[in-house]
């Protein structure tokens, strides 16, 4: 849930001031345990991405700096996973760099 929201922020379809569905509604829509939703919202609050008030919907709290930080965080994690996959398949660093350079032009 947290990663989905972070990716939505980076993609631009979740913006500063947007309201999130209530925890109860989100739990019902996703078929997820309400405690799971609560934990996700708590993590988003701790990371400074949402603001919650009792009796009100949670809203996104995003500055340009926070969005830039999120982009770096997500890219870092994606690249880390890619490197792990390359190493697990036995691809050497030089071959990986060549592969990335070739794909860079294609994409």
DSSP file (Angstrom, degrees, kcal/mol; ACC not computed):
  #  RESIDUE AA STRUCTURE BP1 BP2  ACC     N-H-->O    O-->H-N    N-H-->O    O-->H-N    TCO  KAPPA ALPHA  PHI   PSI    X-CA   Y-CA   Z-CA
    1    1 A X     >        0   0    0      0, 0.0     4,-2.2     0, 0.0     5,-0.2   0.000 360.0 360.0 360.0 -45.2    0.0    0.0    0.0
    2    2 A X  H  >  +     0   0    0      2,-0.2     4,-2.6     1,-0.2     5,-0.2   0.933 360.0  47.1 -63.7 -46.2    2.8    2.4    0.9
    3    3 A X  H  > S+     0   0    0      1,-0.2     4,-2.8     2,-0.2     5,-0.2   0.897 110.2  53.5 -63.5 -40.2    4.8    1.6   -2.2
    4    4 A X  H  > S+     0   0    0      2,-0.2     4,-1.9     1,-0.2    -1,-0.2   0.923 111.6  45.1 -59.6 -45.6    1.7    2.0   -4.4
    5    5 A X  H  X S+     0   0    0     -4,-2.2     4,-2.0     2,-0.2    -2,-0.2   0.908 112.5  51.3 -66.5 -42.0    1.0    5.4   -2.9
    6    6 A X  H  X S+     0   0    0     -4,-2.6     4,-2.4     1,-0.2    -2,-0.2   0.918 110.4  48.7 -61.8 -42.7    4.7    6.4   -3.3
    7    7 A X  H  X S+     0   0    0     -4,-2.8     4,-2.4     1,-0.2    -1,-0.2   0.874 109.3  53.5 -65.5 -35.6    4.7    5.3   -6.9
    8    8 A X  H  X>S+     0   0    0     -4,-1.9     5,-1.5    -5,-0.2     6,-1.4   0.867 108.7  49.7 -64.3 -36.8    1.5    7.3   -7.5
    9    9 A X  H ><5S+     0   0    0     -4,-2.0     3,-0.6     4,-0.2    -2,-0.2   0.950 112.8  45.7 -64.9 -50.1    3.2   10.4   -6.1
   10   10 A X  H 3<5S+     0   0    0     -4,-2.4    -2,-0.2     1,-0.2    -1,-0.2   0.866 111.8  52.1 -62.7 -37.2    6.2   10.0   -8.3
   11   11 A X  H 3<5S-     0   0    0     -4,-2.4    -1,-0.2    -5,-0.2    -2,-0.2   0.697 113.5-120.6 -73.7 -18.9    4.0    9.3  -11.4
   12   12 A X  T <<5S+     0   0    0     -4,-0.9    -3,-0.2    -3,-0.6    -2,-0.1   0.505  85.7 108.1  94.8   4.1    2.1   12.5  -10.6
   13   13 A X  S   <S+     0   0    0     -5,-1.5     2,-0.4    -6,-0.2    -4,-0.2   0.459  75.7  56.7 -96.9   0.9   -1.4   11.0  -10.2
   14   14 A X  S    S-     0   0    0     -6,-1.4     2,-0.2    -5,-0.1    -2,-0.2  -0.994  79.4-178.7-123.2 124.0   -1.4   11.6   -6.4
   15   15 A X    >   -     0   0    0     -2,-0.4     3,-2.1     1,-0.1    45,-0.3  -0.740  35.7 -73.1-123.6 165.9   -0.8   15.2   -5.6
   16   16 A X  T 3  S+     0   0    0      1,-0.3    45,-0.2    -2,-0.2     3,-0.1  -0.304 118.1  19.8 -55.0 133.4   -0.4   17.5   -2.7
   17   17 A X  T 3  S+     0   0    0     43,-2.0    -1,-0.3     1,-0.3    44,-0.1   0.248  86.8 140.5  88.7 -13.1   -3.7   18.1   -0.9
   18   18 A X    <   -     0   0    0     -3,-2.1    42,-2.9    41,-0.1     2,-0.4  -0.352  50.5-126.0 -62.0 142.4   -5.4   15.0   -2.4
   19   19 A X  B     -A   59   0A   0     40,-0.2     2,-0.3    -3,-0.1    40,-0.2  -0.722  16.0-140.0 -90.3 140.5   -7.6   13.2    0.1
   20   20 A X        -     0   0    0     38,-3.0    38,-0.3    -2,-0.4     3,-0.1  -0.669  30.2 -98.2 -91.3 152.9   -7.1    9.5    0.7
   21   21 A X        -     0   0    0     -2,-0.3    37,-0.2     1,-0.1    -1,-0.1  -0.273  53.1 -87.0 -61.7 158.4  -10.1    7.2    1.2
   22   22 A X     >  -     0   0    0      1,-0.1     4,-2.8    35,-0.1     5,-0.2  -0.268  36.1-113.3 -63.0 157.3  -11.0    6.4    4.8
   23   23 A X  H  > S+     0   0    0      1,-0.2     4,-2.2     2,-0.2     5,-0.1   0.898 118.0  50.9 -59.0 -40.9   -9.2    3.5    6.3
   24   24 A X  H  > S+     0   0    0      2,-0.2     4,-2.0     1,-0.2    -1,-0.2   0.931 112.2  45.1 -64.4 -47.1  -12.5    1.6    6.5
   25   25 A X  H  > S+     0   0    0      2,-0.2     4,-2.8     1,-0.2     5,-0.2   0.914 113.2  50.1 -64.2 -42.7  -13.3    2.2    2.8
   26   26 A X  H  X S+     0   0    0     -4,-2.8     4,-2.6     1,-0.2     6,-0.3   0.897 109.2  52.4 -63.5 -39.6   -9.8    1.3    1.7
   27   27 A X  H  X>S+     0   0    0     -4,-2.2     5,-1.4    -5,-0.2     4,-1.3   0.913 112.5  45.2 -60.3 -43.8   -9.9   -1.9    3.7
   28   28 A X  H  <5S+     0   0    0     -4,-2.0    -2,-0.2     2,-0.2    -1,-0.2   0.915 114.3  47.6 -67.9 -43.7  -13.2   -2.9    2.1
   29   29 A X  H  <5S+     0   0    0     -4,-2.8    -2,-0.2     1,-0.2    -1,-0.2   0.911 120.5  36.9 -65.2 -43.1  -12.1   -2.0   -1.4
   30   30 A X  H  <5S-     0   0    0     -4,-2.6    -1,-0.2    -5,-0.2    -2,-0.2   0.632 101.9-128.6 -84.9 -13.5   -8.8   -3.8   -1.2
   31   31 A X  T  <5 +     0   0    0     -4,-1.3     2,-0.3     1,-0.2    -3,-0.2   0.829  61.3 144.2  67.2  30.5  -10.1   -6.7    0.9
   32   32 A X      < -     0   0    0     -5,-1.4    -1,-0.2    -6,-0.3     2,-0.1  -0.698  60.7 -93.9-104.0 154.4   -7.2   -6.0    3.3
   33   33 A X    >>  -     0   0    0     -2,-0.3     4,-1.7     1,-0.1     3,-0.8  -0.428  32.2-128.2 -61.2 134.2   -7.2   -6.2    7.1
   34   34 A X  H 3> S+     0   0    0      1,-0.3     4,-2.6     2,-0.2     5,-0.1   0.824 109.9  59.1 -55.8 -31.9   -8.0   -2.8    8.7
   35   35 A X  H 3> S+     0   0    0      2,-0.2     4,-2.4     1,-0.2    -1,-0.3   0.871 102.6  52.7 -65.5 -35.1   -4.9   -3.2   10.8
   36   36 A X  H <> S+     0   0    0     -3,-0.8     4,-2.2     2,-0.2    -2,-0.2   0.920 110.5  47.0 -64.0 -44.1   -2.8   -3.4    7.6
   37   37 A X  H  X S+     0   0    0     -4,-1.7     4,-2.6     2,-0.2     5,-0.2   0.920 111.3  51.8 -63.4 -43.7   -4.3   -0.2    6.3
   38   38 A X  H  X S+     0   0    0     -4,-2.6     4,-2.4     1,-0.2    -2,-0.2   0.906 109.6  49.4 -60.2 -42.7   -3.8    1.5    9.7
   39   39 A X  H  X S+     0   0    0     -4,-2.4     4,-2.3     2,-0.2    -1,-0.2   0.902 110.7  50.5 -63.9 -40.9   -0.1    0.5    9.7
   40   40 A X  H  X S+     0   0    0     -4,-2.2     4,-2.4     2,-0.2    -2,-0.2   0.927 111.6  47.2 -63.2 -45.0    0.3    1.8    6.1
   41   41 A X  H  X S+     0   0    0     -4,-2.6     4,-2.3     1,-0.2    -2,-0.2   0.898 110.9  52.5 -63.2 -40.0   -1.2    5.1    7.0
   42   42 A X  H  X S+     0   0    0     -4,-2.4     4,-2.7    -5,-0.2    -1,-0.2   0.914 109.7  48.6 -62.4 -42.7    0.9    5.4   10.1
   43   43 A X  H  X S+     0   0    0     -4,-2.3     4,-2.0     2,-0.2    -2,-0.2   0.919 110.8  50.3 -63.5 -43.1    4.1    4.8    8.1
   44   44 A X  H  <>S+     0   0    0     -4,-2.4     5,-2.8     1,-0.2     6,-1.0   0.873 111.7  48.9 -63.0 -36.7    3.0    7.4    5.5
   45   45 A X  H ><5S+     0   0    0     -4,-2.3     3,-1.5     4,-0.2    -2,-0.2   0.931 110.1  50.5 -65.6 -45.9    2.4    9.8    8.4
   46   46 A X  H 3<5S+     0   0    0     -4,-2.7    -2,-0.2     1,-0.3    -1,-0.2   0.829 109.4  51.5 -62.2 -32.9    5.8    9.1   10.0
   47   47 A X  T 3<5S-     0   0    0     -4,-2.0    -1,-0.3    -5,-0.2    -2,-0.2   0.461 116.4-117.0 -83.8  -0.8    7.5    9.7    6.6
   48   48 A X  T < 5S+     0   0    0     -3,-1.5    -3,-0.2     2,-0.2    -2,-0.1   0.748  82.4 117.6  75.7  23.8    5.7   13.0    6.4
   49   49 A X  S   <S+     0   0    0     -5,-2.8    12,-3.1    -6,-0.2     2,-0.3   0.725  73.1  30.8 -96.2 -24.9    3.7   12.1    3.3
   50   50 A X  E     -B   60   0A   0     -6,-1.0     2,-0.5    10,-0.3    10,-0.2  -0.933  63.8-146.3-131.9 158.7    0.2   12.4    4.7
   51   51 A X  E     -B   59   0A   0      8,-2.8     8,-2.4    -2,-0.3     2,-0.4  -0.992  19.1-169.7-123.4 126.7   -1.5   14.4    7.4
   52   52 A X        -     0   0    0     -2,-0.5     2,-0.4     6,-0.2     6,-0.1  -0.935   6.6-175.2-120.9 141.1   -4.3   12.9    9.4
   53   53 A X    >   -     0   0    0     -2,-0.4     3,-2.2     3,-0.4    -2,-0.0  -0.985  40.0 -93.7-130.9 144.6   -6.7   14.5   11.9
   54   54 A X  T 3  S+     0   0    0     -2,-0.4     3,-0.1     1,-0.3    -2,-0.0  -0.314 110.5   8.4 -57.5 130.7   -9.3   12.7   14.0
   55   55 A X  T 3  S+     0   0    0      1,-0.2     2,-0.3    -2,-0.0    -1,-0.3   0.457 115.2  91.0  78.9   0.7  -12.6   12.6   12.3
   56   56 A X  S <  S-     0   0    0     -3,-2.2    -3,-0.4     3,-0.0    -1,-0.2  -0.870  82.7 -97.0-125.4 159.8  -11.3   14.0    9.0
   57   57 A X        -     0   0    0     -2,-0.3     2,-0.3    -5,-0.1    -4,-0.2  -0.402  42.9-107.9 -70.6 151.2   -9.9   12.3    5.9
   58   58 A X        -     0   0    0    -38,-0.3   -38,-3.0   -37,-0.2     2,-0.3  -0.587  37.1-157.0 -76.9 141.8   -6.1   12.0    5.6
   59   59 A X  E     -AB  19  51A   0     -8,-2.4    -8,-2.8    -2,-0.3   -40,-0.2  -0.911  21.0-104.0-123.4 151.0   -4.6   14.3    3.0
   60   60 A X  E     - B   0  50A   0    -42,-2.9   -43,-2.0    -2,-0.3     2,-0.5  -0.469  26.2-163.4 -70.5 140.4   -1.4   14.2    1.0
   61   61 A X        +     0   0    0    -12,-3.1     2,-0.5   -45,-0.2   -45,-0.1  -0.821  25.3 161.0-128.2  88.4    1.3   16.6    2.3
   62   62 A X        -     0   0    0     -2,-0.5     2,-0.3     4,-0.0   -46,-0.1  -0.943  20.4-173.7-124.5 124.0    3.8   16.8   -0.5
   63   63 A X     >  -     0   0    0     -2,-0.5     4,-2.3     1,-0.1     5,-0.2  -0.734  41.3-110.4-102.1 159.9    6.5   19.4   -1.2
   64   64 A X  H  > S+     0   0    0     -2,-0.3     4,-2.2     1,-0.2     5,-0.2   0.870 121.5  53.5 -56.1 -35.4    8.6   19.5   -4.3
   65   65 A X  H  > S+     0   0    0      2,-0.2     4,-2.3     1,-0.2    -1,-0.2   0.904 107.5  49.6 -66.6 -40.9   11.6   18.5   -2.2
   66   66 A X  H  > S+     0   0    0      2,-0.2     4,-2.3     1,-0.2    -2,-0.2   0.891 110.9  49.9 -65.5 -39.4    9.7   15.5   -0.7
   67   67 A X  H  X S+     0   0    0     -4,-2.3     4,-2.3     2,-0.2    -2,-0.2   0.913 110.6  49.6 -65.1 -42.5    8.7   14.3   -4.2
   68   68 A X  H  X S+     0   0    0     -4,-2.2     4,-1.9     1,-0.2    -2,-0.2   0.905 110.9  50.3 -62.1 -41.8   12.3   14.6   -5.4
   69   69 A X  H  X S+     0   0    0     -4,-2.3     4,-2.3     1,-0.2    -2,-0.2   0.897 109.7  50.9 -62.4 -42.1   13.5   12.6   -2.4
   70   70 A X  H  X S+     0   0    0     -4,-2.3     4,-2.9     2,-0.2     5,-0.3   0.900 106.7  54.1 -63.1 -41.9   10.8    9.9   -3.2
   71   71 A X  H  X S+     0   0    0     -4,-2.3     4,-2.4     1,-0.2     5,-0.2   0.932 110.7  46.0 -58.6 -45.9   12.0    9.7   -6.8
   72   72 A X  H  X S+     0   0    0     -4,-1.9     4,-2.6     1,-0.2    -1,-0.2   0.915 112.4  51.4 -62.5 -43.2   15.5    9.0   -5.7
   73   73 A X  H  X S+     0   0    0     -4,-2.3     4,-2.1     2,-0.2    -2,-0.2   0.928 113.1  43.7 -60.0 -47.8   14.4    6.5   -3.1
   74   74 A X  H  X S+     0   0    0     -4,-2.9     4,-2.4     2,-0.2    -1,-0.2   0.902 114.6  48.4 -69.0 -41.1   12.3    4.5   -5.5
   75   75 A X  H  X S+     0   0    0     -4,-2.4     4,-2.9    -5,-0.3     5,-0.3   0.920 110.2  53.1 -64.1 -42.6   14.9    4.5   -8.3
   76   76 A X  H  X S+     0   0    0     -4,-2.6     4,-2.4    -5,-0.2    -2,-0.2   0.937 111.5  45.2 -56.8 -48.4   17.6    3.5   -5.8
   77   77 A X  H  X S+     0   0    0     -4,-2.1     4,-2.1     2,-0.2    -1,-0.2   0.895 113.5  49.7 -64.8 -40.4   15.5    0.5   -4.7
   78   78 A X  H  X S+     0   0    0     -4,-2.4     4,-2.2     2,-0.2    -2,-0.2   0.922 112.8  46.3 -64.5 -43.6   14.6   -0.5   -8.3
   79   79 A X  H  X S+     0   0    0     -4,-2.9     4,-2.7     2,-0.2     5,-0.2   0.900 110.0  54.4 -66.1 -40.1   18.3   -0.3   -9.4
   80   80 A X  H  X S+     0   0    0     -4,-2.4     4,-2.1    -5,-0.3    -1,-0.2   0.918 110.0  46.7 -58.9 -44.4   19.3   -2.3   -6.4
   81   81 A X  H  X S+     0   0    0     -4,-2.1     4,-2.3     2,-0.2    -1,-0.2   0.881 111.2  52.2 -65.2 -38.1   16.9   -5.1   -7.3
   82   82 A X  H  X S+     0   0    0     -4,-2.2     4,-2.5     2,-0.2    -2,-0.2   0.924 109.5  48.7 -64.3 -43.6   18.0   -5.0  -10.9
   83   83 A X  H  X S+     0   0    0     -4,-2.7     4,-2.6     1,-0.2     5,-0.2   0.907 110.2  51.8 -63.1 -41.3   21.7   -5.4   -9.8
   84   84 A X  H  X S+     0   0    0     -4,-2.1     4,-2.4    -5,-0.2    -1,-0.2   0.921 110.4  48.4 -60.0 -44.2   20.7   -8.3   -7.6
   85   85 A X  H  X S+     0   0    0     -4,-2.3     4,-1.5     2,-0.2    -2,-0.2   0.902 111.2  50.4 -63.3 -41.6   18.9  -10.0  -10.4
   86   86 A X  H  <>S+     0   0    0     -4,-2.5     5,-2.3     1,-0.2     4,-0.2   0.927 112.1  46.8 -62.6 -44.8   21.9   -9.5  -12.8
   87   87 A X  H ><5S+     0   0    0     -4,-2.6     3,-1.4     1,-0.2    -2,-0.2   0.899 109.4  54.3 -64.2 -40.4   24.3  -10.9  -10.2
   88   88 A X  H 3<5S+     0   0    0     -4,-2.4    -1,-0.2     1,-0.3    -2,-0.2   0.799 107.7  50.3 -66.1 -27.7   22.0  -13.9   -9.5
   89   89 A X  T 3<5S-     0   0    0     -4,-1.5    -1,-0.3    -3,-0.2    -2,-0.2   0.409 119.1-111.2 -91.3   3.6   21.9  -14.7  -13.2
   90   90 A X  T < 5 +     0   0    0     -3,-1.4     2,-0.4     1,-0.3    -3,-0.2   0.631  62.4 153.6  83.0  13.9   25.7  -14.6  -13.4
   91   91 A X      < -     0   0    0     -5,-2.3    -1,-0.3    -6,-0.2    -2,-0.1  -0.654  39.4-131.8 -80.3 127.8   26.0  -11.5  -15.6
   92   92 A X     >  -     0   0    0     -2,-0.4     4,-2.5     1,-0.1     5,-0.2  -0.332  21.8-106.7 -77.0 161.0   29.3   -9.7  -15.0
   93   93 A X  H  > S+     0   0    0      1,-0.2     4,-2.6     2,-0.2     5,-0.2   0.893 118.1  50.2 -55.6 -47.0   29.5   -5.9  -14.3
   94   94 A X  H  > S+     0   0    0      1,-0.2     4,-2.1     2,-0.2    -1,-0.2   0.904 112.2  47.5 -62.0 -42.2   30.9   -5.0  -17.7
   95   95 A X  H  > S+     0   0    0      2,-0.2     4,-2.5     1,-0.2    -1,-0.2   0.884 111.5  51.5 -65.2 -39.2   28.2   -7.0  -19.5
   96   96 A X  H  X S+     0   0    0     -4,-2.5     4,-2.6     2,-0.2    -2,-0.2   0.914 108.9  50.3 -64.3 -43.1   25.5   -5.4  -17.3
   97   97 A X  H  X S+     0   0    0     -4,-2.6     4,-2.6     2,-0.2    -2,-0.2   0.917 111.7  48.1 -62.1 -43.4   26.8   -1.9  -18.1
   98   98 A X  H  X S+     0   0    0     -4,-2.1     4,-2.5     2,-0.2    -2,-0.2   0.915 111.3  50.8 -62.6 -43.7   26.8   -2.7  -21.9
   99   99 A X  H  X S+     0   0    0     -4,-2.5     4,-2.6     1,-0.2    -2,-0.2   0.919 111.6  47.1 -59.8 -45.3   23.3   -4.1  -21.6
  100  100 A X  H  X S+     0   0    0     -4,-2.6     4,-2.5     2,-0.2    -2,-0.2   0.915 111.2  51.4 -64.4 -43.5   22.1   -1.0  -19.8
  101  101 A X  H  X S+     0   0    0     -4,-2.6     4,-1.2     2,-0.2    -2,-0.2   0.917 112.6  45.9 -60.8 -43.0   23.8    1.3  -22.3
  102  102 A X  H  X S+     0   0    0     -4,-2.5     4,-1.2     1,-0.2     3,-0.3   0.923 115.4  45.6 -65.3 -45.1   22.1   -0.6  -25.2
  103  103 A X  H  X S+     0   0    0     -4,-2.6     4,-2.6     1,-0.2    -2,-0.2   0.829 103.0  65.8 -68.6 -31.1   18.7   -0.6  -23.5
  104  104 A X  H  < S+     0   0    0     -4,-2.5    -1,-0.2     1,-0.2    -2,-0.2   0.898 104.1  45.6 -57.0 -41.4   19.0    3.1  -22.6
  105  105 A X  H  < S+     0   0    0     -4,-1.2    -1,-0.2    -3,-0.3    -2,-0.2   0.841 114.0  49.3 -71.1 -34.1   18.9    4.0  -26.3
  106  106 A X  H  <        0   0    0     -4,-1.2    -2,-0.2     1,-0.2    -1,-0.2   0.862 360.0 360.0 -73.5 -37.0   16.0    1.7  -27.0
  107  107 A X     <        0   0    0     -4,-2.6    -1,-0.2     0, 0.0    -2,-0.2   0.469 360.0 360.0 -82.2 360.0   13.7    2.8  -24.2
